Amino acid sequence: MPNKDTDLTLRVGSALQERRLDKYLHGRFSNYSRVMLQEVIKAGGVKVNGKQAKPSLKLNPNDLIEITLPELPKTEIPPEDIPLNILHEDDDIIVINKSADILVHPARGNTSGTIANALAFHLASAEADEDKDEEDESETDDAKFPIALGDFRPGIVHRLDRNTTGVMILAKNDVAQWKISRQFHDRLVQKSYIAIVHGIPDLTRDRINAPLGINLKFRYKYAVRPDTGKEAITFYEVLESFRGFSLLKLTPKTGRTHQIRVHLSHINHPIVADDMYGGKPVYPWQLKNADPAIEAPVIARCALHAWTISFKHPTTEKIVSFEAPLPDDMQNLLDMLRKYRKK
């Protein structure tokens, strides 16, 4: 899920001192840099009297300003030396292949060991290396202080569940984070997932349109809520079918929490090993139709993988696409299905 933005409306007072829009907003929202506010304006995040504005627009008393501000990090993220599987990195973004069993953000009871902690360390280490290179090349003897690792506020653009693997975008600066977050907000980011599910859907491709909301009995879960739920749409396509299982490609139109997992459970094809939403573990002896045996499951977590993502690069404004290969556990399950469960 993308970070939340804040929509605000303000009226310019009669005692207007600074007439330029960007400078006026920086005076009102000093916790945002002027460069950041200029990018928000250029990206269409500000309207004056109902019209798109430019940073240099001259304001007048009683002008009505509508602005969408990106969410600021609430706390500093302590850096931790956790390896990141990096698919791509440039001055603005890092694209990773997230592993299983790791949270994206610190949460209650899990304040460390997250993607955010890993990103904070990666960014700080890179900055320290750059500073050291500049020091080594300097003709003066002035020493530079080491950077304060805790000063970094890593930019998590969107989230994946703890046990969902696959492609994720991380932002290296505030401007990139806001631009990409707006693309998620406006549903301009194209994503696809791979899942291995129980059973075979009746249709080889279809749309699941079922609004989602908090499960009334279990607040940590989500459920289809036709009365009060938020719009949630997922398209699926059967890529391969086996006896008792299917490999699906999923393309969510919306980005609700647990959306794919709840939708697949809703159509009675839960994801393998997704015990929260009805999925069951699968053991080698089951796939082989052998006698029951004491052995580890083929996959020990929800068999869901964020496969591809496409979006507009925040600086070049060209469409970029990335793909994360299947992790070993899902590939192993797929190989066993192809070997033992051919139709």
Stockholm file with secondary structure:
# STOCKHOLM 1.0

chainA/1-343         MPNKDTDLTLRVGSALQERRLDKYLHGRFSNYSRVMLQEVIKAGGVKVNGKQAKPSLKLNPNDLIEITLPELPKTEIPPEDIPLNILHEDDDIIVINKSADILVHPARGNTSGTIANALAFHLASAEADEDKDEEDESETDDAKFPIALGDFRPGIVHRLDRNTTGVMILAKNDVAQWKISRQFHDRLVQKSYIAIVHGIPDLTRDRINAPLGINLKFRYKYAVRPDTGKEAITFYEVLESFRGFSLLKLTPKTGRTHQIRVHLSHINHPIVADDMYGGKPVYPWQLKNADPAIEAPVIARCALHAWTISFKHPTTEKIVSFEAPLPDDMQNLLDMLRKYRKK
#=GR chainA/1-343 SS CCCCEEEEEEECCTTCCCCBHHHHHHHHCTTSCHHHHHHHHHTTCEEETTEECCTTCBCCTTCEEEEEEECCCSSCCCCCCCCCCEEEECSSEEEEEECSSCCSSCBTTBCSSSHHHHHHHHHHHHHHHHHHHHHHHCSSCCCCCCCCGGGCCCEECSCCCTTCEEEEEEESSHHHHHHHHHHHHTTCCEEEEEEEEESCCSSSEEEEECCEEECSSCTTSEEECTTTCBCCEEEEEEEEEETTEEEEEEEESSCCTTHHHHHHHHTTCCBTTCGGGTCCCCCHHHHTTCCCCCCCCSCSSCCEEEEEEEEECTTTCCEEEEECCCCHHHHHHHHHHHHHCCC
#=GC SS_cons         CCCCEEEEEEECCTTCCCCBHHHHHHHHCTTSCHHHHHHHHHTTCEEETTEECCTTCBCCTTCEEEEEEECCCSSCCCCCCCCCCEEEECSSEEEEEECSSCCSSCBTTBCSSSHHHHHHHHHHHHHHHHHHHHHHHCSSCCCCCCCCGGGCCCEECSCCCTTCEEEEEEESSHHHHHHHHHHHHTTCCEEEEEEEEESCCSSSEEEEECCEEECSSCTTSEEECTTTCBCCEEEEEEEEEETTEEEEEEEESSCCTTHHHHHHHHTTCCBTTCGGGTCCCCCHHHHTTCCCCCCCCSCSSCCEEEEEEEEECTTTCCEEEEECCCCHHHHHHHHHHHHHCCC
//
